[in-house]
Amino acid sequence: MDDLLAIGAAALRKAALNESAKEYILKDRTLFPILKRAADRYIAGETLAEAVEKVAVQNRNGYKCSLEFMGESTKTEAEAVEATNEFLRICQTIRSLGLNSTVSLDLSHIGLAISNDLGLHHLDMICKEAAQSGTEVIVSAEGTERTDAILETYQRIAKKRDNISITLQAYLHRTKDDFQHIIKNKGRVRIVKGAFETEKGLSVPRGSQLNDAYLGFVDQLLSGKHPCSIATHDAFIQQEAKKLVDHYQPQAGLYEFESLYGIQNERLAQLKAEGYATKLYFVYGKEWYLYVCNRIAEFPLNVFLALQDVIV
Ligand SMILES: Cc1cc2nc3c(=O)[nH]c(=O)nc-3n(C[C@H](O)[C@H](O)[C@H](O)COP(=O)(O)OP(=O)(O)OC[C@H]3O[C@@H](n4cnc5c(N)ncnc54)[C@H](O)[C@@H]3O)c2cc1C
């Protein structure tokens, strides 16, 4: 059974990367609404207005939130400008509605894949807009071919703005060194395990060595009173991190347990009920195909949830 699910998940990952399959499905009047039903479990909607409604509801339920307009690896300057304008609209909406939400983004979505200067310029514009309401902007981690450019861009903006945060991937061997440079800045560090395939030798697979590395970073952040986000759906890591939070007693705002919307949210609800700071990460936009295929594929039992969403 496990083998079958793994084969299904691998096929889904392949389908996610197949451009013609994607175009066919998204244009097909029968297939599109079926897949969209499975997608609705993971995305906040296709528009900012839909996403904002969900954020407002979850704020009222006691969650801090994060909002991302989905996309990555933008190829033209015009598209990068368009994406940047959408992030500026997110910042303005958070301010005008008084939402308790941060902004998350992939630098390659706003121009880094075209040139480092363009990514830097657009990130600076977004941070400046977000700063008007004290809103935090969190830069995501991407594939290893971009790690240097992302960290350098972060360092440059962090020198002049204090509302910028960064994501580090615990599975990369290099993160041990990067971490020491990054924590010289004041910005929040979001620790994730890491989602991308890497070349052999660059990363640690899922398992106890990775868990130790992950919790080691969380320990250093909490003990150093450095703002951090514990971004995971892993019950073991959440339980161990809880012990660290209980031990170091960080002040409000210095830590948060963060999960992606639609994934193991019962665990996040439990943490909230126990009094821990929690955050829900919402994505929205029309580019949901790759995101959703990856969310289903990374946990093969989700194939059944997708079938249920499509059929019921
Ligand atoms: C807020 C947030 C931001 C992130 N930002 C980035 C980023 O910038 N760069 C990056 O590389 N990665 C990012 N990730 C993804 C991260 O790297 C992991 O790939 C992802 O969180 C899955 O790893 P895990 O820690 O949940 O542990 P895993 O070892 O992958 O999973 C542990 C357990 O969590 C549960 N689980 C995990 N995934 C799913 C799923 N899809 N559906 C149902 N249950 C699941 C299962 O119970 C599983 O056994 C982010 C994750 C979060 C939560």
The ligand as an SDF file (V2000), in Angstrom:
LIG
                    3D

 53 58  0  0  0  0  0  0  0  0999 V2000
    5.0190   28.3350    7.2710 C   0  0  0  0  0  0  0  0  0  0  0  0
    5.8860   27.5230    6.3750 C   0  0  0  0  0  0  0  0  0  0  0  0
    6.7280   28.1610    5.4760 C   0  0  0  0  0  0  0  0  0  0  0  0
    7.5550   27.4090    4.6530 C   0  0  0  0  0  0  0  0  0  0  0  0
    8.4460   28.0480    3.8230 N   0  0  0  0  0  0  0  0  0  0  0  0
    9.3510   27.3120    3.1330 C   0  0  0  0  0  0  0  0  0  0  0  0
   10.3850   27.9230    2.3890 C   0  0  0  0  0  0  0  0  0  0  0  0
   10.4800   29.1510    2.3330 O   0  0  0  0  0  0  0  0  0  0  0  0
   11.2720   27.1290    1.7410 N   0  0  0  0  0  0  0  0  0  0  0  0
   11.2090   25.7650    1.8080 C   0  0  0  0  0  0  0  0  0  0  0  0
   12.0720   25.1040    1.2400 O   0  0  0  0  0  0  0  0  0  0  0  0
   10.2270   25.1610    2.4930 N   0  0  0  0  0  0  0  0  0  0  0  0
    9.3070   25.8790    3.1480 C   0  0  0  0  0  0  0  0  0  0  0  0
    8.3260   25.2560    3.8580 N   0  0  0  0  0  0  0  0  0  0  0  0
    8.1260   23.7920    3.6840 C   0  0  0  0  0  0  0  0  0  0  0  0
    9.0520   23.0060    4.5940 C   0  0  0  0  0  0  0  0  0  0  0  0
   10.3810   23.0970    4.1690 O   0  0  0  0  0  0  0  0  0  0  0  0
    8.6500   21.5210    4.5760 C   0  0  0  0  0  0  0  0  0  0  0  0
    8.8190   21.0020    3.2900 O   0  0  0  0  0  0  0  0  0  0  0  0
    7.2270   21.2830    4.9930 C   0  0  0  0  0  0  0  0  0  0  0  0
    6.9090   22.0460    6.1190 O   0  0  0  0  0  0  0  0  0  0  0  0
    7.0420   19.8060    5.3490 C   0  0  0  0  0  0  0  0  0  0  0  0
    7.9530   19.4690    6.3480 O   0  0  0  0  0  0  0  0  0  0  0  0
    7.5520   19.2640    7.8780 P   0  0  0  0  0  0  0  0  0  0  0  0
    8.4200   20.1290    8.7150 O   0  0  0  0  0  0  0  0  0  0  0  0
    6.1220   19.4950    8.0350 O   0  0  0  0  0  0  0  0  0  0  0  0
    8.0260   17.7880    8.1560 O   0  0  0  0  0  0  0  0  0  0  0  0
    7.9110   16.4540    7.2950 P   0  0  0  0  0  0  0  0  0  0  0  0
    8.9800   15.5670    7.8230 O   0  0  0  0  0  0  0  0  0  0  0  0
    7.8850   16.6970    5.8440 O   0  0  0  0  0  0  0  0  0  0  0  0
    6.5230   15.9020    7.7480 O   0  0  0  0  0  0  0  0  0  0  0  0
    6.3230   15.5590    9.1070 C   0  0  0  0  0  0  0  0  0  0  0  0
    4.8760   15.2610    9.3170 C   0  0  0  0  0  0  0  0  0  0  0  0
    4.1120   16.4360    9.0740 O   0  0  0  0  0  0  0  0  0  0  0  0
    2.9130   16.0930    8.4250 C   0  0  0  0  0  0  0  0  0  0  0  0
    2.9150   16.6520    7.0450 N   0  0  0  0  0  0  0  0  0  0  0  0
    3.9440   17.1910    6.3800 C   0  0  0  0  0  0  0  0  0  0  0  0
    3.5540   17.6350    5.1580 N   0  0  0  0  0  0  0  0  0  0  0  0
    2.2450   17.3380    5.0520 C   0  0  0  0  0  0  0  0  0  0  0  0
    1.2580   17.5300    4.0370 C   0  0  0  0  0  0  0  0  0  0  0  0
    1.5350   18.1070    2.8730 N   0  0  0  0  0  0  0  0  0  0  0  0
    0.0030   17.1100    4.2830 N   0  0  0  0  0  0  0  0  0  0  0  0
   -0.3210   16.5190    5.4520 C   0  0  0  0  0  0  0  0  0  0  0  0
    0.5720   16.3080    6.4550 N   0  0  0  0  0  0  0  0  0  0  0  0
    1.8340   16.7140    6.2590 C   0  0  0  0  0  0  0  0  0  0  0  0
    2.8510   14.5920    8.3980 C   0  0  0  0  0  0  0  0  0  0  0  0
    2.2440   14.1550    9.5790 O   0  0  0  0  0  0  0  0  0  0  0  0
    4.3010   14.2100    8.3750 C   0  0  0  0  0  0  0  0  0  0  0  0
    4.5280   12.9160    8.8500 O   0  0  0  0  0  0  0  0  0  0  0  0
    7.5040   25.9830    4.6990 C   0  0  0  0  0  0  0  0  0  0  0  0
    6.6510   25.3540    5.6130 C   0  0  0  0  0  0  0  0  0  0  0  0
    5.8700   26.1040    6.4510 C   0  0  0  0  0  0  0  0  0  0  0  0
    4.9890   25.3930    7.4450 C   0  0  0  0  0  0  0  0  0  0  0  0
  1  2  1  0
  2  3  1  0
  2 52  2  0
  3  4  2  0
  4  5  1  0
  4 50  1  0
  5  6  2  0
  6  7  1  0
  6 13  1  0
  7  8  2  0
  7  9  1  0
  9 10  1  0
 10 11  2  0
 10 12  1  0
 12 13  2  0
 13 14  1  0
 14 15  1  0
 14 50  1  0
 15 16  1  0
 16 17  1  0
 16 18  1  0
 18 19  1  0
 18 20  1  0
 20 21  1  0
 20 22  1  0
 22 23  1  0
 23 24  1  0
 24 25  2  0
 24 26  1  0
 24 27  1  0
 27 28  1  0
 28 29  2  0
 28 30  1  0
 28 31  1  0
 31 32  1  0
 32 33  1  0
 33 34  1  0
 33 48  1  0
 34 35  1  0
 35 36  1  0
 35 46  1  0
 36 37  1  0
 36 45  1  0
 37 38  2  0
 38 39  1  0
 39 40  1  0
 39 45  2  0
 40 41  1  0
 40 42  2  0
 42 43  1  0
 43 44  2  0
 44 45  1  0
 46 47  1  0
 46 48  1  0
 48 49  1  0
 50 51  2  0
 51 52  1  0
 52 53  1  0
M  END
$$$$
